[in-house]
Amino acid sequence: MTEQIHARPDISYGQYLDLDKLLSAQNPRSPVHDELLFIIIHQASELWLKLSIHELAAARAQIAANDLGPAFKMISRVSRIQGQLIQSWDVLATMTPSEYALIRPHLGQSSGFQSHQYRMLEFLMGAKDAEMLKVHEETPAHAGLSAELSAPSLYDECVRLLARRGFAIPAAVLGRDLRTPHVADPAVVAAWAEVYRDPVRYWDLYELAEKLVDLEFRFQQWRFAHLKTVERIIGFKGGTGGSSGASYLARALSGSFFPELFQVRTGL
């Protein structure tokens, strides 16, 4: 039976997705074959970052409202998005050093280090660094990033939830300067340890903790894949835009968004 195709739909597939605009946004600056790959990988990553921010901001709001069920799905979705981002590096890694060398002169000072969405995601998850705002001065993104820097992170809301559930979270932790990164605190480690030792009693908090661990695990895998792809293509040269390249990416791997959730494992 022949499919009945609407010749004049009220809104077409292309219109709904704004494909004319989307597919005309790839504008290579060189005749090099591989530049289209380079552009599409980074544009697609920015779309996934946009969705990740959307999901984690909503998850944070649900946790603040003591409604954990929807937050679980939102956090899990971002973990799956990270899987897509990790695979994107596999595709980019098909570019050889000599092929990238043909593209690099056309990039100017543009750099992934300047991605305001990546910075927003870091701030949202708790990797606060006011110095990073300087990268985005005099850009439309600066105001939103500044507001996010001063807002409770996803993990801040989780720690506040522990306090609301009766765990002894110090006032200094709850009232800390939100523009700085969260520093691991023994009382927070102890709270999570109690959750892990009695998961039946604290099932929703136990599930929340594991969702966060999975999120960080995937995020760090993405960072690691980025590092290794950079090493594979440009070695240890400095990055475009003045970044230090692979050495900067390696330093980022040493931090933790949710430090107590990893420290608690040692004592269980």
C-alpha positions, -999 to 999 in steps of 0.1 A, spaced: 0 0 0 14 34 -10 22 57 18 0 88 19 25 117 18 12 151 25 22 173 -4 14 205 15 18 198 52 10 226 76 46 225 87 73 204 69 102 185 84 126 210 71 106 240 85 101 224 119 139 218 122 148 250 105 171 230 82 177 258 57 194 277 85 211 247 101 225 233 69 238 267 57 258 272 89 288 253 77 311 277 60 346 263 55 373 290 52 396 268 31 393 244 2 406 216 24 383 185 23 385 178 60 374 212 72 337 203 69 343 174 92 360 197 117 331 222 116 303 197 119 319 178 148 321 210 168 287 224 158 271 191 167 289 191 201 276 226 208 240 213 202 246 185 226 260 210 251 228 231 247 207 201 256 229 191 285 225 226 300 188 225 295 185 191 312 208 198 342 194 232 349 159 215 351 173 187 372 188 213 397 154 229 400 137 196 406 161 187 434 156 221 450 119 214 449 124 179 465 111 162 434 139 137 426 121 114 401 122 138 371 158 148 381 170 112 378 158 110 342 173 143 333 207 135 348 207 101 331 199 117 298 229 139 301 251 109 309 238 94 276 246 126 258 281 124 271 283 90 253 274 108 220 301 134 227 327 108 235 320 90 201 324 123 183 361 123 192 364 89 175 351 105 143 374 136 146 404 113 153 401 100 117 418 134 108 456 130 106 482 156 118 490 166 82 453 170 73 447 192 104 478 213 96 461 223 64 431 236 83 448 252 113 460 284 96 424 292 87 411 289 123 427 322 135 424 326 172 392 305 175 394 278 201 371 253 219 384 270 250 361 299 241 330 278 241 306 296 265 283 266 266 311 244 279 319 270 305 282 272 315 281 234 319 312 234 341 297 262 363 264 244 365 281 212 376 302 231 402 335 238 385 334 274 394 363 297 383 357 334 382 389 339 361 372 321 333 348 349 329 376 370 314 375 347 283 339 358 276 342 396 284 324 418 259 304 388 245 266 383 248 273 352 270 291 371 298 259 381 317 245 346 317 278 331 328 282 356 355 247 348 368 255 310 367 288 316 386 268 331 415 241 305 415 240 272 434 254 244 413 237 211 407 258 196 436 251 225 459 215 217 456 222 180 464 241 190 495 213 213 505 189 184 501 210 163 525 207 191 550 169 192 545 168 155 551 184 159 585 220 152 579 245 174 598 259 196 570 279 225 585 266 260 580 300 270 565 293 245 536 257 256 531 267 293 532 299 292 512 308 316 485 290 302 455 314 318 431 341 294 442 343 256 437 329 233 463 357 219 485 352 184 500 341 184 536 343 155 561 307 161 572 294 157 537 315 126 532 299 112 564 264 120 552 269 102 519 285 73 538 253 69 559 233 69 527 255 42 511 255 21 543 217 20 544 204 23 508 170 8 516 163 36 540 177 63 518 169 48 484 162 81 466 194 97 479 213 66 471 200 67 435 208 104 433 244 97 443 248 70 417 233 92 390 259 119 399 288 95 399 277 82 365 274 118 352 310 127 364 324 94 351 310 100 316 321 137 317 356 127 326 356 101 298 347 128 274 375 150 287 399 121 284 388 113 248 393 150 240 428 150 255 438 119 236 424 131 203 443 164 207 475 144 215 469 122 184 464 152 160 487 180 173 508 163 200 518 187 227 518 220 207 498 249 221 462 252 211 446 278 190 435 309 208 464 308 232 455 277 252 482 253 263 465 225 244 469 190 258 485 201 291 454 222 299 431 193 291 452 170 313 449 193 343 412 194 339 411 157 345 425 160 380 394 178 394 361 164 406 326 180 404 313 158 433 344 151 454 327 135 485 310 109 463 344 95 453 360 100 487 333 80 504 341 49 485 374 45 502 358 41 536 329 18 527 
